[in-house]
Amino acid sequence: MAENQDPIFQIQRVYLKESSLEQPNSPAILLEQEQPTVDIQLSVNAAPVAEGIFEVVVTATVQTKIKEKTVFLVEASQAGIFEIRNLPPEQMGPIMGIACPQIVYPYLRGNVADLIQRAGFPPVHLSEINFQAMYEQQQQAAQAEPTLPQ
């Protein structure tokens, strides 16, 4: 009997891999009346876990400052384990860089907003992300980098 060669794409699990919150200048900074600035950084990483099983991690770093002092710094990594089999190799990059992060990201948004709110601040809602555009930018940047001789 021949093995089934149909493409497989299944979510095995979505989980909060890591989260941290720091308020290094509390309580004094909490008395400041000035509006803080907010800096948000996002990254996506994917790695094989086992044959046909991959972990995709979306990490957000949210830092708010008043002048040069940090009000709070949150870093959270939301991960998903995906079973991906029988796909052409050229489709694996877009699946890992676009489809999987789109599934994981809403969980990350909720966890970051919840963590910030539980710390006593108004929630910071991460905006929607176009993971296709982000993936395409990363691909263009990778192609533009000169390769170093070994």
Beta strands, then each sheet from edge to edge (+ up, - down):
strand 1: 8-22
strand 2: 37-50
strand 3: 53-66
strand 4: 69-85
sheet 1: 1+ 4- 3+ 2-
end
